[in-house]
Amino acid sequence: MRTRPGPASPGAESGAPARTAGLPPPAERGATVIPDRVVARIAARAARTAQSRRAAVPPDRGEAAAPSASAAVRTGSVRLHLIMDLPYPIDIPRVCERIQHDVAEGVAGMTGLDVKEVTLTVRRLMTAADTGRGRVR
């Protein structure tokens, strides 16, 4: 099979891609902006995954409420606040630290943002007495 050589293009010899005419360099084209609420939803999903990995609630203790999250995004970085339930007894400081780390990695990996801080509030510690008992009168 024979092919005819096409017209020479600048940069073709070096293997570098030819620059598209009329477009500014990629760094000058703009930025991707991810709204706070989207980052918060990503963080809540990452927190749910981390909660199930790091602090699995045994089946006899009922269902833990889904974690909630809020996010404050500022110039390429984000601060996160998580609220979640944890089973008791567990090593609370160690589990919280691991969940914070997992969420920070997950959000950074999905968004490309630098996670500056992850605060975690434990809404409720679920004990064996919490099993579907309802309100105490």
VOKOLVO-220638 format. One record per residue (C-alpha): x, y, z; residue in one letter. Coordinates in pm, whole numbers, plus 32768, in hexadecimal, padded with zeros to 4 digits. Layout:
     xx     yy     zz   resn
      X      Y      Z      A
...
REM end
This chain:
     xx     yy     zz   resn
   8000   8000   8000      M
   8089   8153   7F9C      R
   8036   82A1   8034      T
   808B   83F8   7FB8      R
   812C   84E8   80A9      P
   8040   8600   8113      G
   8098   876B   813D      P
   8194   87AE   824D      A
   8106   8843   8389      S
   81CA   8908   848C      P
   8247   882E   85A5      G
   81FF   86EB   84E6      A
   836D   868A   84E2      E
   8392   86A8   865B      S
   825A   85DD   86A8      G
   81C0   8702   8769      A
   804E   8743   8727      P
   8007   886B   8649      A
   7F72   8994   8704      R
   7E0F   89E3   86A0      T
   7E07   8B2D   85EE      A
   7D51   8C47   869D      G
   7D3C   8BAA   87F9      L
   7E00   8C30   8921      P
   7EE1   8B3F   89E1      P
   7E24   8A4F   8AC9      P
   7E90   8B08   8C04      A
   7DEA   8C45   8B86      E
   7CA0   8BAA   8B13      R
   7BF3   8BA8   8C65      G
   7BB2   8AC4   8D8B      A
   7AC0   89B4   8DEA      T
   79E6   8A25   8F0C      V
   7941   891F   8FE8      I
   7828   89AC   90C3      P
   7835   8978   923C      D
   76FB   88A2   923A      R
   7791   87B3   913A      V
   78D1   878C   9205      V
   77F7   8754   933C      A
   773A   863B   928D      R
   7882   8599   9222      I
   78FE   85B6   9389      A
   77BD   851E   9415      A
   77DF   83F6   9327      R
   794E   83CB   9388      A
   78ED   83E1   94F7      A
   77E7   82D0   94CB      R
   78EB   81EF   942A      T
   79EA   823C   953B      A
   78E3   8206   9649      Q
   7893   80AB   95C6      S
   7A06   8052   95A5      R
   7A8A   80E6   96E9      R
   7962   80D2   97D7      A
   7870   7FCF   9758      A
   7734   7FCF   9827      V
   76E0   7E67   9888      P
   758D   7DF0   9808      P
   74FF   7DD0   996A      D
   7527   7F48   99A2      R
   7438   7FCB   989D      G
   7489   80AE   977A      E
   756D   81DA   979F      A
   74EB   831D   970B      A
   7599   8385   95CA      A
   76BC   8474   9602      P
   7684   85DE   95A3      S
   778E   86CF   952B      A
   77C7   883D   94E1      S
   78E3   88D5   9418      A
   7985   8A28   93F0      A
   7A4C   8A3F   92AC      V
   7B44   8B5E   9286      R
   7C46   8B85   916E      T
   7C9E   8A1A   9133      G
   7C7A   89A2   929A      S
   7B5A   8927   936D      V
   7AFD   8908   94DB      R
   7A05   87F4   9531      L
   791F   87B6   9658      H
   7888   865C   968B      L
   7775   85E9   9777      I
   7741   8473   97AF      M
   76DC   835B   989A      D
   77DA   8261   991F      L
   77B2   8117   99D6      P
   781E   80FA   9B3E      Y
   7901   8072   9BC8      P
   7A1A   80C3   9AD2      I
   7B5D   8188   9ADF      D
   7AB3   82D1   9A88      I
   7BE8   83B0   9A50      P
   7C96   82AF   9973      R
   7B5F   8261   98A5      V
   7B0D   83D3   9879      C
   7C71   841D   9806      E
   7C63   8304   9706      R
   7B0E   8375   9686      I
   7B90   84DB   9663      Q
   7CBD   845C   95A1      H
   7BE9   837F   94BC      D
   7AF5   849B   9472      V
   7C12   8591   942C      A
   7CB0   849D   9336      E
   7B63   844D   9290      G
   7B00   85B9   925F      V
   7C5B   861B   91E5      A
   7C5D   84F9   90F0      G
   7B02   8547   9064      M
   7B1E   86C2   9053      T
   7C90   8715   903D      G
   7C63   880A   915E      L
   7D5A   8826   927C      D
   7CA1   87B9   93B8      V
   7D20   88A1   94C9      K
   7C48   8827   95E8      E
   7B49   871C   963B      V
   7A88   8748   977F      T
   79AC   862E   97F6      L
   788C   8648   98EB      T
   7806   8505   997E      V
   768D   8534   9987      R
   7644   83F7   9A48      R
   76F7   82C9   9AD6      L
   7628   8195   9A8B      M
   762A   809C   9BA9      T
   7587   7F47   9BBB      A
   7460   7FED   9C6F      A
   7415   80BF   9B37      D
   737F   7F9B   9A79      T
   7234   8012   99F0      G
   71B1   8073   9B41      R
   711F   81C1   9ADC      G
   70E9   82DF   9BCC      R
   7110   82B1   9D3E      V
   6FE8   8335   9E06      R
REM end
